[in-house]
Amino acid sequence: MRQATFTNRTHHTGHEGVPRARLRRPVVVPHQAAGHTAALVRRHRGGRRCVVCGRWRRGTHCSDLNPACDSKGANCNAELKRVQQLTQENIDQWLNGPFTAPDSVKLTDSVGKRPNWYDGYVPSPIDIRANGAGKVAGQANRAKRSTTKRNAKKFRRNVFTGKTTHHLLPPPVEAMRPEWPVNIEEGRVDQPWDHFNPNDERQFQQRFYVNEMYVKTDANGAKSKTAPNFLMIGGEGPESDAWVTNEGLAWMKYAKEVGANVYILEHRYYGASKLKTTDLQFLTSSQMLYDVARFISIVKRDRSQTGPWITFGGSYPGALAAWSREWFPELILGAVGSSGPVLAKNDFWEYLQVVENVLRAKSDKCASRTQEAFDQLRQLTHDAAGRNKISNKFKVQRSSPKDQSSKMKPFSLNPAWPNNVNVVNVFGNLYGLFQDIVQYSDDNNSKGRDYTVTELCSLMEDEGRFPDVLDAVRYVQMWVYDDYGMPETGSDPQRDFDDLKDMWKYIDGHADNDPNRPWSDDDLASVLWTWQTCNEFGYYQTTDYGYGLFGNPVPLNFFITMCEQVFGVSMDHVEKGVARSNYQYGGRDRYSATNVVLPNGNHDPWHALGITKQGTLDPSVVPILIDGTAHCADMYAARDEDSAQLVAARNTILSNIKKWLNGGTNPDTPTQGPQTVPPVDTTTRSASHLSTIVALLAPVAVILAL
C-alpha cells in the first residue's frame, strides 16, 4: 500500500522551511506569499521535476489545510482553491500515475487550447484528379485491394502497439458501387511541413477524397455552395476511397439525410501523404489538426464552400475529431468522435481488464478455460521440456544468430529458453489474439463479423474437441491468422525492432515506385504509429492490472525498451509526451469543447480512455456508451441484428448533427444520448496490482506562478 503523509509542515514533509537537500522525493510545497515564513520558502522547483511549488497571495499561514474551497469566502479565493486542487491532483498522481500537466503552468493556463499558428490562410492550390482520372485511380485501387491476399505472417497483431498492420480502425468493406461516379474525386492539397515555423517553407502534398453526390442542385444543375461539409479525419494508415463510396456507412447515411459533401483527409506521413523525409519530428497530432484546419480554409476559399463543417473519426481519428472542434470552433461546427481515446496514458493496463471482463461476462467457462491455458503456459516455461512443448505447439520463431544480443536477455522470464526465445513476446502475441477478437467483435465490418467473442468462447469451451486447452488456443491462432497450416508465433522482439528500424528508412517514399520495395504503405504505418505512441500517447497494453486471466507477463518496460531501441527515446520522453498531450487537449476531465458526440462501446477496450460520462462537460457534449458493442461499431453499415441501443446511438448522432445545422434547435430528439452501463474505472487497480515501473510515481512538476 502506498501512503501519503501529512504533518504540521514545519520540518519533515517538504513544506515551509524544508532544506534544499531533502527535496529528493515527490513533494508539494504550498505557501502563503506574505506569510511570516515566506522568506524561507522554496518558490521554484530548482530543476527538480518531483517538486511542485504553489503560492497564494491572499490568505493566512497554512490556510490551504482548511476545508476545501466549496464557495468563495474571506480566506478562500481562486488562487488558494487552485493550490488545493494542485495538491489533490499530485496526490492522485502519486497513487495512480503521472498527472497530465506540463512542466510549468499559470492560473491563466491554456489547457485544451491550441497553440498559435503563424498563418492558417496562406493561399495554396488544390490539385483535383477529377472525374475520369479519379475514376481510373479509384478502380485501380479497388482492384489492387480485392486481389491482394492477406499474408498470415504479416497479418499478426503488433504486440508493441496493439494494432494489426491494417489500422486500429479497419477500413470498411469495399465500395458498394462498381464504378466511381463523376461526383467523386481524388485530390492533393499543399501543406507545410511545420505549421509552427514561419521560416520553414517546405511543403508536402496531402491526399484527400471527396464525394459530392448528395448535394442538392439548382434548376441549372449547379451544386449548392452552402451545403454542409462532412470531413473524416484520416488516422494511422493509408486511406482509400471506400470511406466516401460505401453508401451503407453510417456517416454516409447522415450525409445523404442532410445533403452534405463528404471528404476524407489522409493523415500526414501515411499512405500517399508522405513528407519526403525520414525526420519524424513533424508527425504529431497537433500538426495534423492544423492540416485539417488549413484544408477546410483552402476548400472554403478555392471552392467557395460557405456551408458548415462537421468532423468525424474513429479510434485515434475519433480523438482527432473531438480535438478539432475544441481547437478550431470558428471553422468546425461540430464533431463525432467514435471510440476516441482522448486520454493519453503510458501504462494502459485497463485494456486487458476490459478484455477479461468481456470474456467473464460471456461465460464463466470461457474465462476459466482461458485462465487455465495461460496458467499452463506459464508453468511450461519453467523447464526445458515445457518450453519445447510450447515451441512445437505454437511454432515459436527462433532468433537468428545475429539477433542474439546480451541486451535482450533481461526480457526473458527464463534465460534458459533455447535460442533466446523471448517469453514475454510469446505471451504477448498469444494473448493478443484475444485482444484482437474482443476489440473488433461484431463491429459491423467484415472483420468483426468473422471474429466474434461468441465464436472464440465456443472454441475455448469445447473440451470434447480440445481436451488440451492449449490446442484450443492454437486453433484460435490459426483461425485469426486465417492460416490453418502452421502460422508462426513471434518470439524475438529484436527481430521486430530491426523490422521497425528498417521500415523507418522507407517512410520518405523514395521507393514507392519500386515494385520490389520490401514494405508496403500498410507496413510502414507500423513504425509511424509506434513513433506516435512513443512521442505522444503511450497506450501500452500491459498486464499490470493485477493477476488476471492472462497472468502478468508483459510489464511496461517491455514497451519502453521498444521506444529506446527503435527511436532512442527514454521513459522520460514518453512520460513527457503523454503529459503534453493531456495538457494540450485537456484529457477527459478538462476537455473543453462544445457540439461533440462521443460514442463508445462498453466491449471496446479503448472506451477505458474515452469520455463516457457527462460530468462537468458542456451539455452539448454527448457521451454515448453502447452496451455490447466493440470498436467503432456505430460507424459501419447497419444490420438487422443491431441492438436497439446501437440503433438509438446512431439516431442520437444524426439528431445532434441536425441540431447543430439548425442553429442549436431540434425539438424532436434530446441532445443527451443513452448511458447504458457504467464505464471502466481507470483511477484504481485491483488489490493485487504490482507496478513494474517505480518512476511512474514521480509527478510532473508544476509551478504555480502568481
BAFILUM-55866 format. One record per residue (C-alpha): residue in three letters; x, y, z. Coordinates in steps of 0.25 Angstrom, whole numbers, plus 5000, padded with zeros to 4 digits. Layout:
ALAXYZ ...
//
This chain:
MET500050005000 ARG500550144996 GLN500450255007 ALA500350405007 THR500850475020 PHE500250595026 THR500850675037 ASN500950825042 ARG501850845031 THR502950915038 HIS504150815036 HIS503850685030 THR502950685019 GLY503450775008 HIS502650895013 GLU503151025019 GLY504551035023 VAL505050905017 PRO506550905014 ARG506950884999 ALA507650755001 ARG506450685006 LEU505550704994 ARG505850574986 ARG504550514987 PRO503150554981 VAL502850684989 VAL501750794988 VAL502150924995 PRO500951014997 HIS501251145004 GLN500551285006 ALA501351394999 ALA501351495010 GLY501351405022 HIS502451415033 THR503151295027 ALA503151345013 ALA504551385012 LEU504951235016 VAL504151165006 ARG504551104993 ARG503851174981 HIS504251094970 ARG504650954967 GLY506150974964 GLY506250874953 ARG505550764961 ARG504350704953 CYS503850644966 VAL503650774973 VAL502350854972 CYS502250994977 GLY500951064980 ARG500851204985 TRP499551294988 ARG499551444991 ARG498251455000 GLY498051375012 THR498751325025 HIS499851235029 CYS499551095025 SER498151125021 ASP498251025009 LEU498050925020 ASN496650975023 PRO495450905017 ALA495350905002 CYS494851034996 ASP493450994992 SER493051144992 LYS493751274991 GLY493951335005 ALA494951425012 ASN496051325012 CYS495651245000 ASN496051314987 ALA496351254973 GLU497851254976 LEU497651174989 LYS496651084982 ARG497651054971 VAL498751014981 GLN497750914988 GLN497450864974 LEU498850844970 THR499150774984 GLN498050674981 GLU498450654967 ASN499850624971 ILE499350524982 ASP498550454972 GLN499650454962 TRP500650394972 LEU499650284975 ASN499150254961 GLY500150314951 PRO500650444945 PHE499750564945 THR499550624932 ALA500150754932 PRO501350814926 ASP502650864934 SER502050994936 VAL500651054937 LYS500051184942 LEU498651214947 THR498351264933 ASP498751134927 SER498351094913 VAL497950944916 GLY497150894904 LYS497551014895 ARG498251014882 PRO499651084880 ASN499751204871 TRP499851174857 TYR500651264848 ASP499751274836 GLY498551174834 TYR498051244822 VAL499251244813 PRO498851224798 SER499051084793 PRO498551014781 ILE497650894781 ASP498050784771 ILE496850704767 ARG496950584759 ALA495450604755 ASN494450504748 GLY495250424738 ALA496650424744 GLY496050404758 LYS495150294753 VAL496250214748 ALA497150234760 GLY495950184769 GLN495650064761 ALA497150024761 ASN497150044776 ARG495949954778 ALA496549844768 LYS497849844776 ARG497149834789 SER496249724784 THR497349634778 THR498349654790 LYS498249534799 ARG498549544814 ASN499949494818 ALA499749414831 LYS501149454836 LYS500949604833 PHE499549604838 ARG499949584852 ARG499649684863 ASN500749774867 VAL501049734881 PHE501649874884 THR500549964879 GLY499349874880 LYS498949894865 THR498949804853 THR499649844840 HIS498349904836 HIS497950014845 LEU497350024859 LEU496150054851 PRO496049964839 PRO495550014826 PRO494149984822 VAL493749874813 GLU493849904798 ALA493150014792 MET491749974788 ARG491750044774 PRO492449964763 GLU493050094757 TRP493450224763 PRO492350334760 VAL492650464754 ASN492350534767 ILE493550464774 GLU494950524773 GLU496350494778 GLY497250614780 ARG498450674787 VAL498650794795 ASP499950864799 GLN500250864813 PRO501450924821 TRP502350824828 ASP502350914840 HIS501150994843 PHE501851064855 ASN503151114848 PRO502851224838 ASN504351214833 ASP504151074828 GLU503551084814 ARG503550934811 GLN502250874807 PHE501650734804 GLN500450684797 GLN499350634805 ARG498350534799 PHE496850544800 TYR495650494794 VAL494250564792 ASN492850514789 GLU491850624785 MET490750534781 TYR489750564792 VAL489850714790 LYS488550784785 THR488650854771 ASP487850974766 ALA487050974753 ASN488350994745 GLY488950874751 ALA489950954759 LYS490250894773 SER489950974785 LYS491151054791 THR490451064805 ALA490350904807 PRO490850844819 ASN492250784819 PHE492650654826 LEU494150634828 MET494650494832 ILE496050514838 GLY497050404834 GLY497750324844 GLU498950234846 GLY498950174832 PRO498750194817 GLU497350244813 SER496550194801 ASP495250234794 ALA494450134802 TRP494050234813 VAL493350324802 THR492750224793 ASN492150124802 GLU490750174804 GLY490450074815 LEU491350144825 ALA490750224836 TRP491350354833 MET490950344818 LYS489550324823 TYR489550444831 ALA490150524819 LYS489050474810 GLU488050514820 VAL488550664821 GLY489150674807 ALA490550684811 ASN491950684803 VAL492750574809 TYR494350584810 ILE495350494816 LEU496750554818 GLU497950454819 HIS498850474831 ARG500250534829 TYR501350434827 TYR500350324824 GLY500050264810 ALA500250364799 SER500350484809 LYS501850464811 LEU502750584815 LYS503950524807 THR504750514819 THR505150414830 ASP505150524840 LEU503950494850 GLN503850624857 PHE502750674849 LEU501850544851 THR500950594863 SER499450604865 SER499550764866 GLN500250774853 MET499050684847 LEU498050774854 TYR498650894847 ASP498650814834 VAL497150794836 ALA496850944839 ARG497750984827 PHE497050884818 ILE495650944822 SER496151084820 ILE496651054806 VAL495350984801 LYS494551094806 ARG495351194798 ASP495651114785 ARG494251044784 SER493451164790 GLN492851064800 THR492151144811 GLY491451034817 PRO491750984831 TRP492750874834 ILE492650754843 THR493850664846 PHE493750504848 GLY494750404852 GLY494850264859 SER495950224869 TYR497150314868 PRO496450394858 GLY495250394867 ALA496050474877 LEU496550564866 ALA495150594862 ALA494850634877 TRP496150714878 SER495850784864 ARG494550844870 GLU495250884883 TRP496350954876 PHE495651014864 PRO494251044867 GLU494251164857 LEU494451064846 ILE493750944851 LEU492250944855 GLY492250804862 ALA492950674863 VAL492650524864 GLY493850454871 SER493550304871 SER494350214881 GLY495350324882 PRO496450304893 VAL496450454898 LEU497350424910 ALA498750394907 LYS499350284917 ASN500650214917 ASP500250094925 PHE498950054919 TRP498649934928 GLU497149954927 TYR497149904913 LEU497349754917 GLN496449784929 VAL495349814919 VAL495649684911 GLU495549604923 ASN494249664927 VAL493649634913 LEU494149484914 ARG493549474928 ALA492249534924 LYS492149434912 SER492349314921 ASP493049264934 LYS493549144926 CYS494149234915 ALA494849314925 SER495349194933 ARG495849114921 THR496549244916 GLN497249254930 GLU497549104930 ALA498249124917 PHE499149234921 ASP499449174935 GLN499849054928 LEU500749134918 ARG501449204930 GLN501649064937 LEU502249014924 THR503349124923 HIS503949064936 ASP504748954930 ALA505348914916 ALA504248804913 GLY503148904915 ARG503749014907 ASN504048914896 LYS502548874896 ILE502149024895 SER503149034883 ASN502648914876 LYS501148944878 PHE501149094874 LYS502349084864 VAL503149184872 GLN504049264863 ARG505549254867 SER506549364867 SER507549374856 PRO509049374862 LYS509249514859 ASP508049554867 GLN508549484880 SER508949614887 SER509249614902 LYS508449744903 MET507149654900 LYS507449554911 PRO506749634922 PHE505449624915 SER505349474916 LEU504649414928 ASN505549294927 PRO506949314921 ALA507049164919 TRP506049164908 PRO506849114895 ASN507249214884 ASN506849334892 VAL505349314891 ASN504649434898 VAL503549384907 VAL502949524909 ASN502849534894 VAL502249394892 PHE501149424903 GLY500849564897 ASN500649504883 LEU499749394889 TYR498849484898 GLY498849584886 LEU497949484879 PHE496849504890 GLN497049654890 ASP496849664875 ILE495549584875 VAL494949654887 GLN495349794881 TYR494649764867 SER493549664871 ASP492249694864 ASP492749834859 ASN491849824847 ASN493149824838 SER493549694831 LYS494649664841 GLY493749674853 ARG492749584846 ASP493749484844 TYR494349484858 THR493449494870 VAL493549474885 THR492349374883 GLU493149284873 LEU494449304882 CYS493749254894 SER493149134887 LEU494549094883 MET495149114897 GLU493949044904 ASP493948914894 GLU494648814903 GLY494248704894 ARG494948754882 PHE496148814890 PRO496348734903 ASP497748804904 VAL497348954905 LEU498648994898 ASP498048924886 ALA496849024887 VAL497849144887 ARG498649084876 TYR497349074867 VAL496949214871 GLN498249264866 MET498049184852 TRP496649244851 VAL497049384854 TYR498249374844 ASP497349314834 ASP498449204833 TYR498049064836 GLY499449014833 MET500549054843 PRO500549204846 GLU501749244854 THR501849314867 GLY502749434869 SER503749414880 ASP504949514878 PRO504649664880 GLN506049694874 ARG505549644861 ASP504349734862 PHE505149854866 ASP506049834854 ASP504849824845 LEU504349954850 LYS505650024848 ASP505749974834 MET504350024831 TRP504750154836 LYS505750164825 TYR504550164815 ILE503550264821 ASP504150374811 GLY503450304799 HIS504750284792 ALA504450144788 ASP502950164786 ASN503050134771 ASP503950014773 PRO503149884771 ASN504149814779 ARG504149904791 PRO504149824804 TRP503049894811 SER501649934807 ASP500950064812 ASP500149974822 ASP501449924827 LEU502050064828 ALA500950104837 SER501450014848 VAL502750094850 LEU501950224848 TRP500950194859 THR501950134868 TRP502650264868 GLN501350344871 THR501150254883 CYS502650274888 ASN502550424885 GLU501150464889 PHE500150354895 GLY500750234901 TYR499550144900 TYR500350024904 GLN499449904907 THR500249844919 THR499749734928 ASP499949824940 TYR498549814945 GLY498749704955 TYR498749554953 GLY497649524943 LEU497349424932 PHE498649454925 GLY499549464937 ASN500449584937 PRO501649544928 VAL501749674920 PRO502149804928 LEU502249944924 ASN503749934922 PHE503549844910 PHE502949954902 ILE503950064908 THR505049984903 MET504449974889 CYS504450134889 GLU505850134894 GLN506450034884 VAL505650074871 PHE505650234873 GLY506650254884 VAL505650324894 SER505450284908 MET504350274919 ASP504550414922 HIS504250454907 VAL502950364907 GLU502450424920 LYS502650564916 GLY501950534903 VAL500750474910 ALA500750594919 ARG500850694908 SER499650624900 ASN498750624912 TYR499150774915 GLN498850824901 TYR497550754899 GLY497050744913 GLY496950594915 ARG495650544919 ASP495350634931 ARG495850774925 TYR495250754911 SER494650884907 ALA493950874894 THR492450884890 ASN491550814880 VAL492250684881 VAL491650544881 LEU492650434886 PRO492050294884 ASN492750174891 GLY492450024892 ASN492649964906 HIS493249844900 ASP494349924893 PRO495549924902 TRP495850074897 HIS494650124903 ALA495450124916 LEU496250244911 GLY495050314905 ILE493950414911 THR492750324915 LYS492150414926 GLN491550554925 GLY492250604937 THR492550754937 LEU492550764922 ASP491750854914 PRO490350804912 SER490550794897 VAL491650694898 VAL490950564897 PRO491650434902 ILE490950304898 LEU491350174904 ILE490650064896 ASP490549924903 GLY491049804896 THR491749874884 ALA493249884881 HIS494249974874 CYS493550084865 ALA492349994863 ASP491450114861 MET492250164849 TYR491950034840 ALA490749994832 ALA489549964840 ARG489049814840 ASP487749754844 GLU488449684856 ASP488849824862 SER488349844876 ALA487349954880 GLN488450024887 LEU489350034875 VAL488150084866 ALA487850184877 ALA489250234877 ARG489250254862 ASN487950334863 THR488550414874 ILE489750454866 LEU488850494854 SER487950574863 ASN489150654868 ILE489650674854 LYS488350734850 LYS488250814863 TRP489650874860 LEU489250904846 ASN487950964850 GLY488651064859 GLY488450984872 THR486950954872 ASN486450814869 PRO485150794877 ASP484950654873 THR486150574880 PRO486850614893 THR488350644892 GLN488750544902 GLY489050404897 PRO488750274905 GLN489750244916 THR489550094917 VAL490650034926 PRO491650094936 PRO492950114929 VAL494250054934 ASP494850124945 THR496250164941 THR496750224954 THR496950104963 ARG497549964960 SER497249834967 ALA497849804980 SER498849704975 HIS499449804965 LEU500949824966 SER501549934958 THR502749904950 ILE503150044948 VAL503450124960 ALA503750244952 LEU502250264950 LEU502150314964 ALA502950434961 PRO502050554958 VAL502150644946 ALA502550774953 VAL501650894953 ILE502051034958 LEU500851124961 ALA501351264957 LEU500451364963 
//
